[in-house]
């Protein structure tokens, strides 16, 4: 499941911050609708995605939770 967050940071700053970017806090529970499991999600590394814009094209890090 993808959880989108909004930031005022431009893509170049996000890319340069790398793993030091201030990501939002972990979700307080399971993000799937109707899930009854009482869980606390924890940071679980990163994966990359392509980000393409007219003047900026890089692979950026995406935070993972487990």
C-alpha positions as CSV (number, residue, x, y, z in Angstrom):
1,X,0.0,0.0,0.0
2,X,1.3,3.5,-0.8
3,X,0.8,6.3,1.7
4,X,1.4,9.7,0.0
5,X,2.6,12.6,2.1
6,X,2.7,16.3,1.0
7,X,5.9,18.3,1.5
8,X,7.0,21.8,0.5
9,X,10.5,20.6,-0.4
10,X,11.4,20.6,-4.0
11,X,12.5,17.3,-5.6
12,X,16.2,18.4,-5.7
13,X,16.3,18.9,-2.0
14,X,14.5,15.6,-1.3
15,X,17.0,13.8,-3.5
16,X,20.0,15.5,-1.9
17,X,18.8,14.9,1.7
18,X,18.7,11.1,0.8
19,X,18.2,9.1,4.0
20,X,18.4,12.2,6.2
21,X,15.1,13.6,4.9
22,X,12.6,14.2,7.7
23,X,10.0,11.6,6.7
24,X,6.6,11.6,8.4
25,X,6.2,9.5,11.5
26,X,5.2,5.9,11.0
27,X,1.4,5.2,10.7
28,X,-0.1,4.3,14.1
29,X,-1.7,1.1,12.9
30,X,-2.3,-1.1,9.9
31,X,-3.1,1.1,6.9
32,X,-5.5,-1.4,5.2
33,X,-9.2,-0.6,5.6
34,X,-11.1,-3.0,7.8
35,X,-7.9,-4.6,9.3
36,X,-8.5,-5.4,13.0
37,X,-4.8,-6.1,13.8
38,X,-3.4,-3.9,16.6
39,X,0.1,-3.3,15.2
40,X,2.8,-0.6,15.4
41,X,4.5,-0.1,12.1
42,X,8.3,0.3,12.2
43,X,10.8,1.8,9.7
44,X,12.1,-1.0,7.5
45,X,14.6,0.5,5.0
46,X,14.1,2.1,1.6
47,X,13.4,1.3,-2.0
48,X,13.9,3.5,-5.0
49,X,11.6,5.0,-7.6
50,X,12.2,7.0,-10.7
51,X,11.3,10.7,-10.5
52,X,11.0,12.5,-13.8
53,X,10.4,16.2,-14.2
54,X,11.3,18.5,-17.1
55,X,14.5,19.7,-15.5
56,X,15.2,16.9,-12.9
57,X,15.4,13.2,-13.4
58,X,16.7,10.9,-10.7
59,X,16.0,7.8,-8.6
60,X,14.7,8.8,-5.2
61,X,14.4,6.9,-2.0
62,X,11.0,5.8,-0.7
63,X,10.7,4.9,3.1
64,X,9.4,1.4,3.9
65,X,7.5,0.3,7.0
66,X,6.8,-3.2,8.3
